[in-house]
Amino acid sequence: MASQKQLDTIAVENFRQYLRIPSVHPDINYEPCVEFLEKQAKDIGLEFSVFRDVPKNPMLVLTWTGREKSLPSIMLSSHMDVVPVYEKMWTHKPFDADIDEKGNIYARGAQDMKCIGIQYLEAIRRLKLGGVQPRRTIHVTFLPDEENGGLRGAKQYINTENFKKLNIGFALDEGKHGEGNTLILVYGEKRRWSFRIHCTGGTGHGSLLLENTAGEKMRYILDKFYDFRAEQLVKKIEGNSTDHIISINLTILHGGVQNNVIPDEFTLVFDTRVPDEDFEKFEDNVAQWCKDAGKNVWVEDLRRDDKYPNTAADDSNIFWVAFKEAVQLEGYKVDLEILSANSNARLYRGALIPTLGFSPNQDTPVKMHDHDEFLNVNVFLKGVKLYTHIIPALSNA
């Protein structure tokens, strides 16, 4: 049997190999991921399946068969795709997986979320070598297109016969880093609403002081949105949780054709994340602000998430209980949160699969989607160890 040092070396090298596959938007070739993960399945001793229900966007499933095959299975979910990079802003090549003197591995996907996919597999490798056999079947899944909202990934796969045959009773997906001995477990997500506000008005020569201009209406809208945003920041500073805070950001502004022509339209794109219980009220506020800004100010939806149920995080959920008890034995406590960003977890919950979001990578600066994304080797390996306790607990629930 391999020594602990050898297992650690294997885990880190597999992580770095996976990071070196540039599965980056917009035009991803997932086949190198398929080849790499099929090799991992054979090496660990897992069944390997590739579902190709969505052309060019395969879903990979590595299966560890349980003792009681009839029981609903456990899905350990991750995604293969990563967001684009601005390479000139990186101090290390974003797909070289360099390690610095502190043991930090730099690469796109180091935190979001190629780390977790490999941590699942390396934990299972250790469990199998230790003679563990799960009660419930474990499916380790690697999905495409999560960074685009899962529209050509999980959103389509959950409705396929291939997915339904997995008989999933509970899913674990990505979440947030905690600090110290406090782990963060995500039981729901805010609804994303991205929209474009059109502010239209009179046009003419830049020397004129026209009334009813697009610029005046735009100013009114910006004042309303940024006043509201300031209120949310105060709530964030005063409180200990962001569960009931609406995040709102201006992301795109368009308008104008020439510097001496008054534009007939400005458009503003906002990206917001709204707690479900506040969604209708916020929607009404936006509609009222547009009305008050003047005539011909209107909202164009770009993305409006459906309402998805939260996952129970109490004694009624045997998987929550199993997770909590497993990590408590390792000296951790658990804080529950609603996730501000979106993940595939919301789609699983929408399919009535209880799903919790979790990251084992404690005390790590959040660099998801940022330049110089990295994960420390020791943090990565501690995460592997933590999964060796969590995975059997979930399977035996």
Residue pairs with C-beta under 8 A, 6 or more apart in sequence:
1 129
2 10
2 129
7 122
7 125
7 126
7 129
8 381
10 122
10 125
11 118
11 119
11 122
11 125
11 380
11 381
11 384
12 105
12 377
12 380
12 381
14 40
14 118
14 121
14 122
15 97
15 105
15 114
15 115
15 118
15 380
16 97
16 99
16 105
16 107
17 36
17 97
18 33
18 36
18 109
18 114
18 117
18 118
19 95
19 97
19 105
19 107
19 108
19 109
19 110
19 114
20 95
20 96
20 97
20 107
21 32
21 33
21 36
21 95
22 95
22 108
23 29
23 30
23 32
23 33
23 80
23 81
23 82
23 109
24 81
24 82
24 83
24 84
24 85
24 95
24 108
25 81
25 82
25 83
25 84
25 147
25 148
26 84
28 80
28 81
28 144
30 56
30 57
30 58
30 80
30 81
30 144
33 60
33 80
33 142
34 50
34 58
34 60
37 48
37 60
37 62
37 142
38 48
38 50
38 60
40 46
40 62
40 121
41 47
41 48
41 62
42 48
43 125
44 62
44 121
44 124
44 125
44 128
45 128
46 62
46 63
46 64
46 124
46 140
47 61
47 62
47 63
47 64
47 65
48 60
48 61
48 62
48 63
49 60
49 61
49 63
49 162
50 58
50 59
50 60
50 61
51 58
51 59
51 60
51 61
51 157
51 160
51 162
51 163
52 58
53 59
53 156
53 157
53 160
53 162
54 144
54 145
54 152
54 153
54 156
54 157
57 144
57 145
57 152
57 153
58 144
59 141
59 142
59 143
59 144
59 153
59 157
59 162
59 163
60 80
60 141
60 142
61 139
61 140
61 141
61 142
61 166
62 121
62 139
62 140
62 141
62 142
63 137
63 138
63 139
63 140
64 124
64 128
64 134
64 137
64 138
64 139
64 140
65 137
66 73
66 133
66 134
66 135
66 136
66 137
66 138
66 395
67 133
67 134
67 135
68 135
68 136
69 137
71 135
71 136
71 137
71 169
72 136
72 167
72 168
72 169
72 170
73 136
73 137
73 138
73 139
73 166
73 167
73 168
73 169
74 134
74 136
74 137
74 138
74 139
74 168
74 169
74 170
74 171
74 172
74 319
74 391
74 394
74 395
75 139
75 140
75 141
75 166
75 168
75 170
75 171
75 172
75 348
75 353
76 120
76 138
76 139
76 140
76 141
76 171
76 172
76 391
77 141
77 143
77 154
77 171
77 172
77 173
77 174
77 344
77 345
77 348
77 355
78 113
78 114
78 116
78 117
78 120
78 140
78 141
78 142
78 143
78 173
78 174
79 113
79 117
79 142
79 143
79 144
79 145
79 146
79 147
79 153
79 174
79 344
80 114
80 117
80 142
80 143
80 144
81 144
81 145
81 146
81 147
81 148
81 153
82 108
82 109
82 112
82 114
82 147
83 108
83 112
83 147
83 369
85 94
85 108
85 371
86 371
87 93
87 94
89 371
89 372
90 106
90 371
90 372
91 106
91 372
92 98
92 100
92 106
92 107
92 372
94 106
94 107
94 108
94 373
95 107
95 108
96 106
96 107
97 105
97 106
97 107
97 110
98 105
98 106
98 107
99 105
99 106
99 377
100 106
102 376
103 376
103 377
103 378
104 374
104 375
104 376
104 377
105 374
105 375
105 376
105 377
105 380
106 372
106 373
106 374
107 114
107 373
107 374
108 373
109 115
109 373
110 367
110 373
110 374
110 375
111 177
111 359
111 361
111 364
111 366
111 367
111 368
111 373
111 374
111 375
112 174
112 368
112 369
112 373
113 174
113 359
115 361
115 375
115 380
115 383
116 174
116 359
116 360
116 383
117 140
117 142
119 360
119 380
119 383
119 384
119 387
120 140
120 387
120 391
121 140
122 384
122 387
123 384
123 385
123 387
123 388
123 391
124 138
124 140
124 391
126 384
126 388
127 388
127 391
127 392
132 392
134 391
134 392
134 395
134 396
135 395
135 396
136 169
136 394
136 395
136 396
136 397
137 167
137 395
138 391
138 395
139 166
139 168
143 150
143 153
143 154
143 157
143 344
144 152
144 153
145 151
145 152
145 153
145 154
146 153
146 154
146 343
146 344
149 155
149 303
149 342
150 344
150 347
153 344
154 344
154 347
154 348
155 347
157 163
158 347
158 348
158 350
158 351
168 348
168 353
169 319
169 353
169 354
170 319
170 353
170 354
170 355
170 394
170 397
171 345
171 348
171 353
171 354
171 355
171 356
172 355
172 356
172 357
172 358
172 390
172 394
173 343
173 344
173 345
173 348
173 355
173 356
173 357
173 358
174 343
174 345
174 357
174 358
174 359
175 184
175 185
175 186
175 339
175 356
175 357
175 358
175 359
176 184
176 186
176 337
176 339
176 357
176 359
177 184
177 359
177 361
177 362
177 363
177 364
177 366
178 184
178 335
178 359
178 362
178 363
179 362
179 363
180 362
180 363
181 331
181 332
181 333
182 332
182 333
182 334
182 335
183 327
183 332
183 333
183 334
183 335
183 358
183 360
183 362
184 334
184 335
184 336
184 337
184 358
184 359
185 313
185 320
185 323
185 334
185 335
185 336
185 337
185 356
185 357
185 358
186 336
186 337
186 338
186 339
186 345
186 356
186 357
186 358
187 310
187 311
187 312
187 313
187 336
187 337
187 338
187 356
187 357
188 276
188 308
188 309
188 310
188 311
188 338
188 339
188 349
189 308
189 338
189 339
189 340
189 341
189 342
189 343
189 345
189 346
190 247
190 273
190 274
190 275
190 276
190 338
190 339
190 340
191 273
191 274
191 275
191 276
191 279
191 304
191 305
191 306
191 307
191 308
192 271
192 272
192 273
192 274
192 303
192 304
192 305
192 342
193 272
193 273
193 274
193 279
193 282
193 283
193 301
193 303
193 304
193 305
194 251
194 269
194 270
194 271
194 272
194 301
194 302
194 303
194 304
195 269
195 270
195 272
195 286
195 299
195 300
195 301
195 302
195 304
196 252
196 267
196 268
196 269
196 299
196 300
196 302
197 221
197 267
197 268
197 269
197 270
197 290
197 297
197 298
197 299
197 300
198 265
198 267
198 296
198 297
198 298
198 299
198 300
199 214
199 215
199 217
199 218
199 221
199 265
199 266
199 267
199 268
199 293
199 296
199 297
200 214
200 217
200 264
200 265
200 296
200 297
201 210
201 212
201 213
201 214
201 215
201 216
201 217
201 264
201 265
201 294
201 296
202 210
202 211
202 212
202 213
202 262
202 264
203 210
203 261
203 262
203 263
203 264
204 210
204 261
204 262
205 260
205 261
205 262
206 259
206 260
206 261
206 262
207 260
208 262
210 262
212 294
212 295
213 262
214 255
214 262
214 263
214 264
214 265
214 266
215 262
215 263
215 266
216 294
217 266
217 293
217 294
217 297
218 255
218 266
218 268
220 289
220 292
220 293
220 294
221 268
221 289
221 290
221 293
221 297
222 250
222 268
224 289
224 292
224 293
225 248
225 250
225 270
225 289
228 246
228 248
228 285
229 248
229 249
232 245
232 246
232 247
232 248
235 244
235 245
236 242
236 245
239 245
241 337
242 337
242 338
242 340
243 275
243 337
243 338
244 275
244 277
244 278
245 275
246 272
246 273
246 274
246 275
246 278
246 282
247 272
247 273
247 340
248 270
248 271
248 272
249 270
249 271
249 272
250 268
250 269
250 270
251 269
251 270
251 271
252 267
252 268
252 269
253 266
253 267
253 268
253 269
254 266
254 267
255 263
255 265
255 266
255 267
256 263
256 266
257 263
269 302
272 282
273 340
273 341
273 342
274 282
275 338
276 307
279 307
286 299
287 299
290 297
290 298
290 299
291 297
305 342
305 346
306 350
308 346
308 347
308 349
308 350
309 349
309 350
309 352
310 338
310 349
311 317
311 320
311 349
311 354
311 355
311 356
312 320
312 354
313 320
313 336
313 356
314 320
315 321
317 354
318 397
319 354
319 356
319 394
319 397
320 356
321 397
322 393
322 394
322 396
322 397
323 334
323 356
323 358
323 390
323 393
323 394
324 334
325 393
326 389
326 390
326 392
326 393
326 394
327 333
327 334
327 386
327 389
327 390
328 334
329 389
330 386
330 389
339 345
339 357
343 357
345 355
345 356
345 357
348 355
349 355
358 390
359 383
360 382
360 383
360 386
360 387
361 375
361 379
361 380
361 383
362 379
362 382
363 379
364 375
364 376
364 379
367 373
367 374
